[in-house]
């Protein structure tokens, strides 16, 4: 089991095969689920930030939910038994999307979410979080992990643990309160009531996130303006739910309420019809759906004589069509859209999705700050900032610069980015958006988790409410045209060429288990190769110098001298050209915290696929050499 702050994950299918769609998890995984929940509850009850001995308190109220993986139900059963025996009050939702449970949990003590996100169907896992709606930070996770490992040593074997766990329902005849608590938590009536309350809380929270205001009057004004704009220019949202937890979520109701049309495919919860990870190879289904929708509209607009959707789009104004596909827990959704320029659906790269979201939310934050500077509403203006993970493309720095915003970088991992944003807010920054550009994950404040609903809303706001986009075009010196499309916005973005996170060449198998040792060896190979220009790349691309950046948790160290200090964190080498104060490219590496793979990538300024391929191949070759050093 991988025990990272982003989630505790392993193959839970009883067979041990990651592609197995069985619902059975076997005795060992039942025991692990039970002990993991026990460890979290023990930590939660002992938690006391003042350092004094905790006082006795009421039973902890913990929200529990699963995504739609087949193994989720059995994992949840043993998690709920642990909470019942531990005298906690479980608020069980059944299947729920990650953003849904995390919004709902803000009214309780904590949450336990059972999911393996984008991993294959036989995987599963557990995320722990508190009442702020975010997962535990790295330090908190280590504390829970220590309790868990102690419990494993004391357990006495899987069958013994299961015997203890089953006390939650085996003593029903004796009328024990603990068993009654478990049975009540999983009753259909209670689960249905909890789910209804969670959806209501999530919808309310989503309106706050989208509008950027807690005030009812401000929210109404925002949504009235948005709806009016959308009624003038038709917008359609198309979702490929792929049997995910978002099948049972607020998506249709929410988008319909703002004046957009909504369509969905693969919308039966648990019926996962293709691979889970929302990367280009799986977004083809959403792209096909978007094109079919465009063709249907063309036909309805009396364009039946057109030979294709592309030809039809020339005969009339195709509306804005945005499609998305979430992963199994529904917290990540990358985007496809109908291109008016090309007359077909286009799949956005993860880095492009994140860049568009950042552009949208920074521009709206800048508009709000501009309003604060009016004489009648003068107030202190906090400096804008964005928190991102280390391998996010450098295009974010260029976008942020247009709004005078600062970019801060953390190690890969949603928990790291969320906690970095918290640190920067405490330091006086306004951080309206954060996330991981490398996977397209967008987190819009005050949310603490990625959410495709917020990603789609960022695009809709940028297209419908034009004043924000005017700020961007003005800052970039780009002519503004009133009838702009998503194609135009994409064309306005700084141009970069970046390795995709799911590409085969971005994933390596490394034999060296100690990544600090691997990076120490890599440094020797890299410095020698750079000095000799053994690949001829420095002269070819005008690279004259480099700097190393290390990311561990929420901390980044630029100009590091010892690569091994990054340990299991991220290592990035930034390359500079002659007379340039800003890097023109970088290579990056880090072992995954949730999968047994080693990830690499390259980011290059400009449309230069050859340079990106050459630098990534160089990195791959040097890592292979470093991996052989013993």
Secondary structure, 3 states (H helix, E strand, C coil): CEEECCEEEEECCCCCCCCCCCCCCHHHHHHHHHHHHHHHHHHHHHCCCCCCCCCCCCCCEEEEEECCCCCHHHHHHHHHHHHHHCCCEEEEEEECCHHHHHHHHHHCCEEEEECCCCCCCCEEEEEEEECCCCECCHHHHHHHHHHHHHHHHHCCCHHHHHHHHCHHHHCHHHCCHHHHHHHHHCCHHHHHHHHHHHHHHHHHHHHHHHHCCCCHHHHHHHHHHHHHHHHHCCEEEEEECCCCHHHHCCHHHHHHHCCCEEEEECCCCCCCCCCCCCCHHHHHHHHHHHHHHHHHHHHHCCCCCCCCHHHHHHHCCCCEEEEEEECCCCCCEEEEEEECCCCEEEECCHHHHHHHHHHHHHHHHHHHHHHHCCHHHCCCCCEEEEEEECCCCCHHHHHHHCCCCEEEEECCCHHHHHHHHHHHHHCCEEEEEEEECCCCEEEECCCCCCCHHHHHHHHHHHHHCHHHHHHHHHHHCCCCCCCCCHHHHHHHCCCEEECCCCCHHHEECCCCCCHHHHHHHHHHHHHHHHHHCCCCHHHHHCEEEEEEEEEECCEEEECCCCHHHHCCCEEEEEEEECCCCCCCEEEEEEECCCCCCEEEEEEEECCCHHHHHHHHHHHHHHHHHHHHCC
